[in-house]
Amino acid sequence: MSNRPVITIRLGRRSLLVVAAVMAIAVTLIAFPEVFQAQKTQESFKEKLDIAESRVSVSVATSADGKHVYVAGPEGVIVSDDFGKTGTWVQTVRLK
């Protein structure tokens, strides 16, 4: 039996750099998945609706089809453009 390896893999410099880059991206995705999220996951509904105190009322308005939801309170206005689903609220106006 000979001492030669059974399988030989030859990579050029460019291939080696590509493999290293792919591995680095994969490790980063596994180690820090929250870095690559488009929007922070909303832990609670109150987190986005912090535009009024508990003793103050708010006003709610929707578009005719219900897709756009507007909530106005003494602290500002928040808007959802996806039927008010959690994670779609954006504060558009911040009042003093």
N, CA, C and O atoms as CSV, one atom per row, in Angstrom:
chain,resi,resn,atom,element,x,y,z
A,1,MET,N,N,0.840,-1.178,0.000
A,1,MET,CA,C,0.000,0.000,0.000
A,1,MET,C,C,0.890,1.247,0.000
A,1,MET,O,O,1.916,1.280,0.678
A,2,SER,N,N,0.496,2.266,-0.756
A,2,SER,CA,C,1.322,3.466,-0.861
A,2,SER,C,C,0.958,4.471,0.232
A,2,SER,O,O,-0.095,4.365,0.861
A,3,ASN,N,N,1.834,5.434,0.446
A,3,ASN,CA,C,1.626,6.470,1.458
A,3,ASN,C,C,0.941,7.705,0.902
A,3,ASN,O,O,0.847,8.720,1.593
A,4,ARG,N,N,0.456,7.640,-0.349
A,4,ARG,CA,C,-0.234,8.784,-0.951
A,4,ARG,C,C,-1.616,8.939,-0.326
A,4,ARG,O,O,-2.236,7.944,0.048
A,5,PRO,N,N,-2.114,10.188,-0.205
A,5,PRO,CA,C,-3.475,10.375,0.308
A,5,PRO,C,C,-4.504,9.824,-0.679
A,5,PRO,O,O,-4.284,9.812,-1.890
A,6,VAL,N,N,-5.627,9.372,-0.134
A,6,VAL,CA,C,-6.684,8.802,-0.962
A,6,VAL,C,C,-7.410,9.901,-1.732
A,6,VAL,O,O,-7.704,9.752,-2.918
A,7,ILE,N,N,-7.695,11.003,-1.046
A,7,ILE,CA,C,-8.397,12.129,-1.676
A,7,ILE,C,C,-7.521,13.364,-1.564
A,7,ILE,O,O,-6.990,13.663,-0.495
A,8,THR,N,N,-7.376,14.068,-2.649
A,8,THR,CA,C,-6.605,15.302,-2.659
A,8,THR,C,C,-7.515,16.431,-3.117
A,8,THR,O,O,-8.118,16.357,-4.188
A,9,ILE,N,N,-7.610,17.485,-2.294
A,9,ILE,CA,C,-8.411,18.659,-2.643
A,9,ILE,C,C,-7.444,19.811,-2.873
A,9,ILE,O,O,-6.643,20.155,-2.003
A,10,ARG,N,N,-7.533,20.392,-4.047
A,10,ARG,CA,C,-6.652,21.509,-4.380
A,10,ARG,C,C,-7.480,22.770,-4.558
A,10,ARG,O,O,-8.400,22.826,-5.374
A,11,LEU,N,N,-7.134,23.763,-3.786
A,11,LEU,CA,C,-7.824,25.051,-3.864
A,11,LEU,C,C,-6.819,26.124,-4.242
A,11,LEU,O,O,-5.717,26.185,-3.695
A,12,GLY,N,N,-7.209,26.955,-5.171
A,12,GLY,CA,C,-6.382,28.098,-5.518
A,12,GLY,C,C,-6.573,29.196,-4.480
A,12,GLY,O,O,-7.400,29.059,-3.578
A,13,ARG,N,N,-5.832,30.263,-4.597
A,13,ARG,CA,C,-5.946,31.366,-3.634
A,13,ARG,C,C,-7.334,31.982,-3.636
A,13,ARG,O,O,-7.883,32.273,-2.574
A,14,ARG,N,N,-7.903,32.181,-4.802
A,14,ARG,CA,C,-9.232,32.780,-4.902
A,14,ARG,C,C,-10.278,31.869,-4.260
A,14,ARG,O,O,-11.140,32.337,-3.517
A,15,SER,N,N,-10.201,30.584,-4.543
A,15,SER,CA,C,-11.152,29.626,-3.962
A,15,SER,C,C,-11.013,29.575,-2.448
A,15,SER,O,O,-12.011,29.495,-1.732
A,16,LEU,N,N,-9.786,29.621,-1.961
A,16,LEU,CA,C,-9.545,29.605,-0.531
A,16,LEU,C,C,-10.126,30.850,0.138
A,16,LEU,O,O,-10.694,30.752,1.225
A,17,LEU,N,N,-9.994,32.009,-0.487
A,17,LEU,CA,C,-10.561,33.240,0.057
A,17,LEU,C,C,-12.092,33.187,0.069
A,17,LEU,O,O,-12.722,33.639,1.026
A,18,VAL,N,N,-12.680,32.643,-0.977
A,18,VAL,CA,C,-14.143,32.526,-1.037
A,18,VAL,C,C,-14.644,31.591,0.053
A,18,VAL,O,O,-15.623,31.902,0.732
A,19,VAL,N,N,-13.993,30.462,0.227
A,19,VAL,CA,C,-14.385,29.511,1.272
A,19,VAL,C,C,-14.244,30.159,2.649
A,19,VAL,O,O,-15.125,29.999,3.494
A,20,ALA,N,N,-13.163,30.881,2.886
A,20,ALA,CA,C,-12.957,31.555,4.172
A,20,ALA,C,C,-14.026,32.612,4.416
A,20,ALA,O,O,-14.522,32.735,5.535
A,21,ALA,N,N,-14.389,33.376,3.389
A,21,ALA,CA,C,-15.418,34.405,3.530
A,21,ALA,C,C,-16.782,33.788,3.825
A,21,ALA,O,O,-17.515,34.289,4.678
A,22,VAL,N,N,-17.124,32.720,3.137
A,22,VAL,CA,C,-18.404,32.042,3.372
A,22,VAL,C,C,-18.450,31.490,4.791
A,22,VAL,O,O,-19.474,31.598,5.466
A,23,MET,N,N,-17.361,30.905,5.242
A,23,MET,CA,C,-17.307,30.374,6.609
A,23,MET,C,C,-17.432,31.494,7.638
A,23,MET,O,O,-18.104,31.321,8.654
A,24,ALA,N,N,-16.794,32.640,7.392
A,24,ALA,CA,C,-16.882,33.764,8.322
A,24,ALA,C,C,-18.311,34.299,8.395
A,24,ALA,O,O,-18.795,34.621,9.480
A,25,ILE,N,N,-18.981,34.394,7.269
A,25,ILE,CA,C,-20.377,34.851,7.253
A,25,ILE,C,C,-21.266,33.852,7.978
A,25,ILE,O,O,-22.144,34.254,8.742
A,26,ALA,N,N,-21.058,32.572,7.757
A,26,ALA,CA,C,-21.863,31.541,8.415
A,26,ALA,C,C,-21.686,31.588,9.932
A,26,ALA,O,O,-22.662,31.492,10.675
A,27,VAL,N,N,-20.453,31.733,10.386
A,27,VAL,CA,C,-20.195,31.809,11.830
A,27,VAL,C,C,-20.831,33.064,12.412
A,27,VAL,O,O,-21.391,33.012,13.507
A,28,THR,N,N,-20.759,34.184,11.710
A,28,THR,CA,C,-21.370,35.426,12.177
A,28,THR,C,C,-22.883,35.300,12.258
A,28,THR,O,O,-23.486,35.769,13.223
A,29,LEU,N,N,-23.504,34.682,11.273
A,29,LEU,CA,C,-24.955,34.484,11.304
A,29,LEU,C,C,-25.385,33.612,12.473
A,29,LEU,O,O,-26.421,33.859,13.090
A,30,ILE,N,N,-24.605,32.611,12.772
A,30,ILE,CA,C,-24.937,31.715,13.882
A,30,ILE,C,C,-24.691,32.399,15.220
A,30,ILE,O,O,-25.498,32.260,16.139
A,31,ALA,N,N,-23.600,33.128,15.343
A,31,ALA,CA,C,-23.245,33.759,16.614
A,31,ALA,C,C,-24.084,34.994,16.928
A,31,ALA,O,O,-24.414,35.231,18.090
A,32,PHE,N,N,-24.433,35.781,15.919
A,32,PHE,CA,C,-25.165,37.033,16.121
A,32,PHE,C,C,-26.369,37.121,15.188
A,32,PHE,O,O,-26.346,37.942,14.270
A,33,PRO,N,N,-27.411,36.328,15.369
A,33,PRO,CA,C,-28.549,36.350,14.436
A,33,PRO,C,C,-29.338,37.661,14.496
A,33,PRO,O,O,-29.958,38.046,13.504
A,34,GLU,N,N,-29.325,38.355,15.644
A,34,GLU,CA,C,-30.100,39.594,15.755
A,34,GLU,C,C,-29.501,40.743,14.965
A,34,GLU,O,O,-30.201,41.715,14.681
A,35,VAL,N,N,-28.234,40.664,14.602
A,35,VAL,CA,C,-27.578,41.730,13.843
A,35,VAL,C,C,-28.179,41.854,12.443
A,35,VAL,O,O,-28.238,42.953,11.891
A,36,PHE,N,N,-28.617,40.753,11.874
A,36,PHE,CA,C,-29.083,40.745,10.496
A,36,PHE,C,C,-30.600,40.826,10.371
A,36,PHE,O,O,-31.139,40.596,9.289
A,37,GLN,N,N,-31.294,41.148,11.456
A,37,GLN,CA,C,-32.740,41.315,11.381
A,37,GLN,C,C,-33.059,42.704,10.876
A,37,GLN,O,O,-32.403,43.676,11.250
A,38,ALA,N,N,-34.064,42.797,10.027
A,38,ALA,CA,C,-34.442,44.085,9.465
A,38,ALA,C,C,-35.085,44.970,10.520
A,38,ALA,O,O,-34.933,46.191,10.480
A,39,GLN,N,N,-35.788,44.380,11.446
A,39,GLN,CA,C,-36.475,45.142,12.479
A,39,GLN,C,C,-36.351,44.382,13.782
A,39,GLN,O,O,-36.447,43.155,13.812
A,40,LYS,N,N,-36.138,45.120,14.862
A,40,LYS,CA,C,-36.053,44.489,16.174
A,40,LYS,C,C,-37.387,43.830,16.494
A,40,LYS,O,O,-38.447,44.415,16.271
A,41,THR,N,N,-37.330,42.621,17.014
A,41,THR,CA,C,-38.549,41.930,17.395
A,41,THR,C,C,-39.184,42.657,18.568
A,41,THR,O,O,-38.517,43.007,19.542
A,42,GLN,N,N,-40.452,42.869,18.458
A,42,GLN,CA,C,-41.179,43.610,19.476
A,42,GLN,C,C,-41.517,42.670,20.623
A,42,GLN,O,O,-42.250,41.699,20.433
A,43,GLU,N,N,-40.988,42.948,21.820
A,43,GLU,CA,C,-41.232,42.080,22.960
A,43,GLU,C,C,-42.663,42.222,23.481
A,43,GLU,O,O,-43.294,41.232,23.851
A,44,SER,N,N,-43.161,43.434,23.507
A,44,SER,CA,C,-44.509,43.630,24.019
A,44,SER,C,C,-45.221,44.710,23.204
A,44,SER,O,O,-44.594,45.558,22.570
A,45,PHE,N,N,-46.538,44.647,23.246
A,45,PHE,CA,C,-47.337,45.622,22.518
A,45,PHE,C,C,-47.190,47.006,23.140
A,45,PHE,O,O,-47.212,48.013,22.432
A,46,LYS,N,N,-47.041,47.056,24.452
A,46,LYS,CA,C,-46.908,48.336,25.162
A,46,LYS,C,C,-45.634,49.067,24.750
A,46,LYS,O,O,-45.569,50.295,24.818
A,47,GLU,N,N,-44.638,48.327,24.330
A,47,GLU,CA,C,-43.365,48.919,23.922
A,47,GLU,C,C,-43.544,49.956,22.809
A,47,GLU,O,O,-42.899,51.004,22.845
A,48,LYS,N,N,-44.399,49.690,21.829
A,48,LYS,CA,C,-44.631,50.626,20.734
A,48,LYS,C,C,-45.729,51.619,21.056
A,48,LYS,O,O,-45.725,52.731,20.528
A,49,LEU,N,N,-46.659,51.248,21.900
A,49,LEU,CA,C,-47.782,52.141,22.213
A,49,LEU,C,C,-47.498,52.995,23.429
A,49,LEU,O,O,-48.406,53.263,24.216
A,50,ASP,N,N,-46.288,53.421,23.600
A,50,ASP,CA,C,-45.935,54.270,24.726
A,50,ASP,C,C,-46.142,55.730,24.348
A,50,ASP,O,O,-45.219,56.540,24.437
A,51,ILE,N,N,-47.366,56.062,23.923
A,51,ILE,CA,C,-47.655,57.440,23.530
A,51,ILE,C,C,-48.646,58.088,24.485
A,51,ILE,O,O,-49.016,59.248,24.303
A,52,ALA,N,N,-49.080,57.346,25.504
A,52,ALA,CA,C,-50.027,57.902,26.462
A,52,ALA,C,C,-49.834,57.234,27.807
A,52,ALA,O,O,-49.404,56.084,27.893
A,53,GLU,N,N,-50.157,57.970,28.850
A,53,GLU,CA,C,-50.128,57.394,30.186
A,53,GLU,C,C,-51.377,56.548,30.378
A,53,GLU,O,O,-52.311,56.628,29.580
A,54,SER,N,N,-51.398,55.752,31.415
A,54,SER,CA,C,-52.517,54.832,31.612
A,54,SER,C,C,-53.839,55.559,31.895
A,54,SER,O,O,-54.904,55.005,31.623
A,55,ARG,N,N,-53.795,56.767,32.426
A,55,ARG,CA,C,-55.039,57.489,32.739
A,55,ARG,C,C,-55.486,58.428,31.611
A,55,ARG,O,O,-56.504,59.106,31.744
A,56,VAL,N,N,-54.744,58.474,30.515
A,56,VAL,CA,C,-55.064,59.348,29.396
A,56,VAL,C,C,-55.548,58.499,28.226
A,56,VAL,O,O,-55.023,57.412,27.986
A,57,SER,N,N,-56.544,58.992,27.502
A,57,SER,CA,C,-57.088,58.223,26.386
A,57,SER,C,C,-56.328,58.493,25.088
A,57,SER,O,O,-55.592,59.473,24.966
A,58,VAL,N,N,-56.529,57.595,24.127
A,58,VAL,CA,C,-55.950,57.743,22.800
A,58,VAL,C,C,-57.063,57.632,21.777
A,58,VAL,O,O,-58.143,57.125,22.079
A,59,SER,N,N,-56.803,58.106,20.567
A,59,SER,CA,C,-57.763,58.005,19.472
A,59,SER,C,C,-57.206,57.057,18.420
A,59,SER,O,O,-56.008,57.057,18.140
A,60,VAL,N,N,-58.098,56.245,17.836
A,60,VAL,CA,C,-57.706,55.280,16.821
A,60,VAL,C,C,-58.500,55.552,15.558
A,60,VAL,O,O,-59.712,55.755,15.615
A,61,ALA,N,N,-57.819,55.557,14.411
A,61,ALA,CA,C,-58.480,55.732,13.116
A,61,ALA,C,C,-57.886,54.716,12.144
A,61,ALA,O,O,-56.714,54.356,12.249
A,62,THR,N,N,-58.704,54.258,11.197
A,62,THR,CA,C,-58.225,53.311,10.189
A,62,THR,C,C,-58.633,53.787,8.804
A,62,THR,O,O,-59.533,54.613,8.653
A,63,SER,N,N,-57.958,53.254,7.800
A,63,SER,CA,C,-58.353,53.528,6.421
A,63,SER,C,C,-59.606,52.708,6.114
A,63,SER,O,O,-60.019,51.872,6.917
A,64,ALA,N,N,-60.200,52.949,4.962
A,64,ALA,CA,C,-61.449,52.272,4.594
A,64,ALA,C,C,-61.283,50.756,4.550
A,64,ALA,O,O,-62.197,50.028,4.936
A,65,ASP,N,N,-60.138,50.271,4.089
A,65,ASP,CA,C,-59.931,48.822,4.032
A,65,ASP,C,C,-59.328,48.255,5.313
A,65,ASP,O,O,-59.182,47.039,5.438
A,66,GLY,N,N,-58.972,49.126,6.275
A,66,GLY,CA,C,-58.428,48.681,7.550
A,66,GLY,C,C,-56.939,48.396,7.534
A,66,GLY,O,O,-56.375,47.999,8.554
A,67,LYS,N,N,-56.290,48.593,6.386
A,67,LYS,CA,C,-54.870,48.285,6.292
A,67,LYS,C,C,-54.018,49.275,7.079
A,67,LYS,O,O,-53.086,48.873,7.776
A,68,HIS,N,N,-54.329,50.563,6.974
A,68,HIS,CA,C,-53.566,51.597,7.674
A,68,HIS,C,C,-54.281,51.955,8.964
A,68,HIS,O,O,-55.453,52.331,8.951
A,69,VAL,N,N,-53.565,51.835,10.085
A,69,VAL,CA,C,-54.134,52.116,11.396
A,69,VAL,C,C,-53.325,53.254,12.017
A,69,VAL,O,O,-52.094,53.223,12.018
A,70,TYR,N,N,-54.022,54.247,12.538
A,70,TYR,CA,C,-53.398,55.415,13.162
A,70,TYR,C,C,-53.857,55.497,14.610
A,70,TYR,O,O,-55.045,55.364,14.903
A,71,VAL,N,N,-52.905,55.718,15.516
A,71,VAL,CA,C,-53.221,55.893,16.926
A,71,VAL,C,C,-52.579,57.204,17.365
A,71,VAL,O,O,-51.373,57.398,17.209
A,72,ALA,N,N,-53.405,58.112,17.922
A,72,ALA,CA,C,-52.917,59.417,18.372
A,72,ALA,C,C,-53.156,59.550,19.862
A,72,ALA,O,O,-54.226,59.214,20.370
A,73,GLY,N,N,-52.148,60.045,20.548
A,73,GLY,CA,C,-52.237,60.282,21.976
A,73,GLY,C,C,-51.516,61.575,22.312
A,73,GLY,O,O,-51.001,62.243,21.416
A,74,PRO,N,N,-51.471,61.937,23.581
A,74,PRO,CA,C,-50.836,63.196,23.955
A,74,PRO,C,C,-49.323,63.228,23.725
A,74,PRO,O,O,-48.732,64.308,23.722
A,75,GLU,N,N,-48.684,62.075,23.532
A,75,GLU,CA,C,-47.241,62.025,23.305
A,75,GLU,C,C,-46.868,61.966,21.829
A,75,GLU,O,O,-45.714,62.216,21.482
A,76,GLY,N,N,-47.831,61.636,20.937
A,76,GLY,CA,C,-47.502,61.549,19.527
A,76,GLY,C,C,-48.470,60.682,18.755
A,76,GLY,O,O,-49.540,60.324,19.249
A,77,VAL,N,N,-48.077,60.346,17.526
A,77,VAL,CA,C,-48.904,59.542,16.626
A,77,VAL,C,C,-48.070,58.354,16.154
A,77,VAL,O,O,-46.907,58.507,15.780
A,78,ILE,N,N,-48.686,57.155,16.178
A,78,ILE,CA,C,-48.026,55.973,15.630
A,78,ILE,C,C,-48.893,55.418,14.505
A,78,ILE,O,O,-50.114,55.573,14.511
A,79,VAL,N,N,-48.242,54.771,13.541
A,79,VAL,CA,C,-48.931,54.282,12.346
A,79,VAL,C,C,-48.497,52.845,12.059
A,79,VAL,O,O,-47.330,52.487,12.215
A,80,SER,N,N,-49.466,52.033,11.636
A,80,SER,CA,C,-49.184,50.688,11.137
A,80,SER,C,C,-49.743,50.604,9.724
A,80,SER,O,O,-50.883,50.999,9.478
A,81,ASP,N,N,-48.944,50.092,8.799
A,81,ASP,CA,C,-49.424,49.954,7.427
A,81,ASP,C,C,-49.678,48.488,7.062
A,81,ASP,O,O,-49.708,48.123,5.886
A,82,ASP,N,N,-49.861,47.651,8.100
A,82,ASP,CA,C,-50.125,46.231,7.866
A,82,ASP,C,C,-51.200,45.728,8.833
A,82,ASP,O,O,-50.981,44.764,9.565
A,83,PHE,N,N,-52.356,46.385,8.830
A,83,PHE,CA,C,-53.520,45.989,9.606
A,83,PHE,C,C,-53.259,45.970,11.113
A,83,PHE,O,O,-53.942,45.247,11.838
A,84,GLY,N,N,-52.295,46.742,11.598
A,84,GLY,CA,C,-52.022,46.844,13.027
A,84,GLY,C,C,-51.306,45.655,13.627
A,84,GLY,O,O,-51.350,45.461,14.842
A,85,LYS,N,N,-50.649,44.855,12.806
A,85,LYS,CA,C,-49.941,43.677,13.318
A,85,LYS,C,C,-48.782,44.102,14.201
A,85,LYS,O,O,-48.181,45.157,13.999
A,86,THR,N,N,-48.478,43.269,15.179
A,86,THR,CA,C,-47.359,43.519,16.072
A,86,THR,C,C,-46.070,43.576,15.263
A,86,THR,O,O,-45.825,42.722,14.411
A,87,GLY,N,N,-45.251,44.582,15.532
A,87,GLY,CA,C,-43.989,44.736,14.826
A,87,GLY,C,C,-44.060,45.675,13.638
A,87,GLY,O,O,-43.035,45.959,13.020
A,88,THR,N,N,-45.266,46.172,13.298
A,88,THR,CA,C,-45.395,47.058,12.137
A,88,THR,C,C,-45.640,48.506,12.539
A,88,THR,O,O,-45.823,49.355,11.668
A,89,TRP,N,N,-45.647,48.809,13.822
A,89,TRP,CA,C,-45.941,50.167,14.282
A,89,TRP,C,C,-44.709,51.055,14.188
A,89,TRP,O,O,-43.607,50.654,14.562
A,90,VAL,N,N,-44.916,52.276,13.679
A,90,VAL,CA,C,-43.844,53.262,13.563
A,90,VAL,C,C,-44.357,54.579,14.113
A,90,VAL,O,O,-45.456,55.015,13.771
A,91,GLN,N,N,-43.564,55.213,14.966
A,91,GLN,CA,C,-43.970,56.517,15.489
A,91,GLN,C,C,-43.628,57.581,14.457
A,91,GLN,O,O,-42.467,57.745,14.082
A,92,THR,N,N,-44.651,58.305,14.000
A,92,THR,CA,C,-44.442,59.297,12.960
A,92,THR,C,C,-44.342,60.708,13.521
A,92,THR,O,O,-43.638,61.546,12.959
A,93,VAL,N,N,-45.035,60.982,14.617
A,93,VAL,CA,C,-45.022,62.326,15.215
A,93,VAL,C,C,-44.736,62.173,16.694
A,93,VAL,O,O,-45.375,61.366,17.369
A,94,ARG,N,N,-43.792,62.929,17.201
A,94,ARG,CA,C,-43.479,62.951,18.630
A,94,ARG,C,C,-43.812,64.342,19.146
A,94,ARG,O,O,-43.188,65.318,18.729
A,95,LEU,N,N,-44.779,64.452,20.040
A,95,LEU,CA,C,-45.195,65.736,20.587
A,95,LEU,C,C,-44.424,66.042,21.858
A,95,LEU,O,O,-43.918,65.141,22.527
A,96,LYS,N,N,-44.342,67.326,22.182
A,96,LYS,CA,C,-43.637,67.729,23.399
A,96,LYS,C,C,-44.504,67.568,24.607
A,96,LYS,O,O,-44.071,67.861,25.721
